[in-house]
Amino acid sequence: MPSHDHLQTRICLIGAAIVLILLISAAASASDTGQPGWDPEVAAMIAEVSESELYATTADLQAFGTRAIGTDGNTEAAAYLHDRLRAIPELEVEYQGGDRRNVVATLPGSGQNADTFVVVGAHYDSTATDPKNAPGATDNAAGVAIVLELARIMSSQTFDRTIAFALWNAEEAGRHGSRDYARRAAADDREILLYLNYDSTAYDPENRSVVTVLADARAAGVARAMAQYPARYGIDVTLVSESGVPISDHVSFREQGYPVVMMHAPRPGWPMHTPDDTIDYVSFPYARKSAQLGLAVLAEVACLNGTVTGDEAQVSASRTAVAVFPHLIADLERLTRPPLRGIPTGSSGCPDMQGL
């Protein structure tokens, strides 16, 4: 009779094999869409996005009771997030912004464009009519959970460009955390090819799976490519634009001339900014789809393994408005229009993002 340890080893191997089969099957099913540009490595990463991981992180953040600026919960949440990211060996993690206490984890690029950054972020602070009771599950613990999940999955891969996974503080108090980061980046002439923002991206009470995408003219090519990802990778979402312009951390980057894309639930309202904003109102299947969509965007722009497959090079589209999102460009163009920061031409087979 096999020993207990031997049986455990066999069970672990069988479990690993099952997981591998499931991942391969999920990737294969996406390829059945017949979409040009389908990348099996991207599809495999998309299949890894876990609702249980998203739930666990959201629950942990809600458990602080409040993450409002100036509270113990805010300080404790920052330490928790720092520890979570430090547990991923491939990442370089730091507190950024002094008292702002942004938590930023960097996955260094491995190619000729390693000095060019792609940034994905979400704010971790919360607010409510009673600041001592601000669980902030939909706004924005679930958004933070998405960024952590992207960091977990993408850190196992190599990218030509450097990716920063950023968790901002003080968004609810005036975007102070992201403003500090973006201003410092601009002052240092840091090249940020794209900033992708997650804010209130997990509230879908009617199970419509509709994601609102906002981008400015600098990110027109990214928006065009993004419109193709649901069909390409079998992500069951509908992308729409809207006439309003939600103010969130993406504006901090736009003010410095960086290309921005923001994802959020269509016109999120109650229970946002109330003590009722609990995990009960988070749609984790919807959050998973939002995470998958963002992962495809980041893998494209950061240049997974320094290569481009199929028709991915179309991300280098011109700065004209994107027909798929008729309001997308015009809305953010109503804000201040700083000059476009220079972006280096891609090399090593990466998409040429010049002219976004």
N, C-alpha and C positions, 0 to 999 in steps of 0.2 A: 504494500500500500504506500503511495507516495507520501512524503513528509508534508507537514502543514506548510512549511516554507515553500516547498516545491509546488504545492497546489496554489498558493497565493501567487507565485511567479507565473504559473500557467494562466490563472484567471486574469492577471494584469496584461499578459501578452494577448490573450483573446480579446480583452476589452480594447486594447490599443488597435488591434486589427479591425474591430468593428467600427471604431471611430474613423480609422483611415478609409474604410469602405464607404462610410456615410459621407465623408468629405468628398471622395472621388465621385460618388453618385450625384451629389449636389452640384459639383462642378460640371459633370457630364450633362445633367439636365439643363443647365444654363446654355451649354453649347448647342443644344437642340434648337435653340431659338434661331439659329442660322444667321445671327447678326455678324456683320463684318467687324473686325477688330477685337473679337472675343479673345481674352487672354486667360489661359487655364490657371496661371498663378494668381491672378487677381480674383478669379472665380473661387479658388480654394480659400483665399483669405476671407472673401465675402461669406462663404459658408461657415466660417469659424465664429462669426459674430453671435454671441450668446445672450439670450434673454435673461438667463439666470444670473449671469455676471452683471448685467445692467440693473437687475432687480436688487442684487446684493449691495451694490455701491449706492444706489438711491436710498435704500433702507438705512445704510450706515450714516449717510449724510443727514437724513431726516432725524435720526436718533439724537443728534446734537440739540434738538429742540429749536434752536435758532442759529443762523449763521450771519446775523446782522452785524454790520460794522460796529466795533467797539464792545462786542460781547465776548465772553469766554468761548462760546460756541464757535464763533468765527475763527479765533486763534486755534482752537482744537481741531477744527476742520482743516485748516491749512497744514497742521502737523500730520494729520491723518493722510491727506493727499500726498504730501511730500514722502511719507513712508511708503505709501502704495507704489509710487513711481520709482523710488529708490530700490524697491524689491525686484525691478526689472534690470538685469545686469547690463544690457546694451545701452541704457540711457544715462545721460549726464544730467543730474537733477540739481536745481538751485532755487533758493528763494530770490526773487527779483523785485526791485522797486523799493528796497528799504522797508519802511513801515507799511507800504502797500501790501507786502507779502503775497505777491504773485508766486505761483509755483510753476516753474517751467522745466520741462524735460526735453533734452535734445538728443535726437538720433542722428549722429554725424553721417554726412554723405560719404560715399565711397568712390566717387568719380571725379572728373575734371570740373564739375560744377558744384563741388562740395561747399564752396563759399556762398552759394545761393540758397536761400531759405524758403521753405513752404511752412506756414504756420496754421495750426488748427487750434481753436480755443473755445472756452465756455466760462462763464463767471460762476464762482462757487458761493458768493455771498447771497443772502436772502433778505427779504423785507416783508412786512405785513402791517396791518393796522395796529397790531400789538407787537412791537419789535422783539419782545421776549418770547413770543410764540409765533415763530416764522419758519415752519418746516420746509417751505420752498421746494416741494418735490418736483412739480412740473416746471417751476421757475426757480432754480435751474439745476436741481440735483441730477435729474435725468440727463440733462445736457452734459454735465460733468462726467457722468457715468459713461456716456458715449465716447468722450475724449479719452478716458482711461481705457476703454475697451479697444479703441483704435491703437493706442500706444501698446497695449498688450500684444495685439496681433501683428502689427506692422514692425515691431522691434525684432521679430524673428527673420525679417527680410533685409536685403540691402538695397539702397536707393542711391542714384547718382547725386541727388541734391539732399541737403540737410533738412530734416523735419523737426519742427519744434511743437511739442504738445503743451499748450499753455492753459493754465487755470487762473482766471483773473479774480482779483478781489475788488470790491468797491464799485462794481458796475451800477448797483442800485443807488449809489450815492453820487453818480455823475461820471461813471466810466474812468475813475481815477487810475485804477490798476492798468488797464489796457492803454490808456493815454500815456502813462509813463513809459511803458515798453515801446510803443510805437514812436514816441518822440525821441527816445534814446537811439532806437534803430535808425531813424532818419538822420540824426546828428552824427552817427557813426558811418553813414552811407552804406548801411547794410542793405543788400539786395533781397527783398522779399517778393517772391514771384506771385504769391497768392496768400491771402488770409481767408480762412474758412471759419465761419462763426456758427456755433450752436447755441440757441437761446429759445426756451419754451418750445422744444421740438418733440414733445412726447404726450401731448394732450389731444386725444382723438376719440371723444365720447361716442361718436356715431359710427366709428370704424370705417371711415371713408378712405383712409390711406392717401390723403391729399397733403402734399408738402409744398409750402410756399417758398420759392427761391427768389432772392434778391441779389442782383449783381450790378456793378457799375460798368461803364464802357470799357474800362481797362481789363475787365474779366469777361468780355464778350465771347472770346474763343472758348473759355472754360464753360460758360453757360451753354454754348452750342453743343459742346461735347457731352455735357451733363444731361442734356435732354435725351441723349441716345442710350444712357446707361441702364434705365429700367428695362427696356426691351433687350438690350445686349446681355445683361446678367440676370434676367428673370426676377427683378426686384419689383414687387407688386405695389407700385406707387404711381400717383398722378402728380405731375409737377405743374404748378400754376404760379402766376404772378398776381400782385394786387396793387391798387393805386396808392395805398399808404406806405410810409417809410418808417418802420419801427426803428427806434433809436436803441442801439446796443453797441457792443464792443467793436463791431465792424466799422463803425463811423470813426473810431479812433485811428484806424489804419488808413481809411479813405482820406482823412484830413491831412495825412502825411504823403498822399499821392500813391499809395499802394493799391493794387487790385484787390477787390473784396467780393466775397460771396457769403450770403447769410441764408441759413435754413431755419424755418420755424413752422409751427402749426398755423393754419389759416386763422388770422385774427384771434389769437388766444385771449381769453378773458377770465371770468371767474373759473376756478378758485385762485387765480394768480393774485399775489400780494394780500392774501388773507390767511388766517390761521387754519383754514380748511384745505390749504394746498398740500395735501398729503398723498402718500403713495397710492391710495385707493383710486386716484384720478389719473394715474400714469398708465398709458397704454404701451406695454412693453413690446408687443409685436410691431407696433408703429415705430417705437424708438429703434428697434432693431433694423427696420427698413431704412430709417434716416441714417443710421450708422453705416449700413452697407453702401448707401449712395455716396456718403462722404468718403468712405474708404476707396471707392473706385476713383473719385476725383483726385484724392491725394496720391494714390499710386500712379495715376496718369501724370500729374504735374511734377511730382518728385522723381519720376522716371525709375520705375521698378527695375532693379538690376541693370540700369543704364541702357535699357533697350526700349524700342517702340515696336508694337505689333500692329499688323493690319493697317487701318486707316487712322490710327491714333494721332498722327501728325497734324490732323485738322484742328487740333487745339490752338494752332498758331493763326487762327482766323484774324481778320482785320478788326479795327475798332468800330465797325458799324454796328448798329443795333441788331439784336437777334430776333428773327421773325417769330420763333417759337414762344418767346416771352415778350409780348408787345409792350408791356408797361415797364419791364424789368430795367431797361437802361434809362428811360426818361425819368423815372421816379428819383433815383439817386442823383441824376444830373441836376435836379433842382437844388441840391445842396451846394456848398462851395465847391469850386472846381480847381483844385490845386494842380500844378503841372505834373504830368506823368513822370515818375522817377524812372531813370534809365534802368533797363533790364538787359543783361547780357544775352547774346545769342547762344542758343543751346549748342552743345557739342556732345561727343560720345554717343551719337544716335538719339539723344533726347529731343523732345519736341522743341522747336524754336518758338519761344513765347514772345519774341520781340513784336511789339505793336499791339499787345492786348489793351 
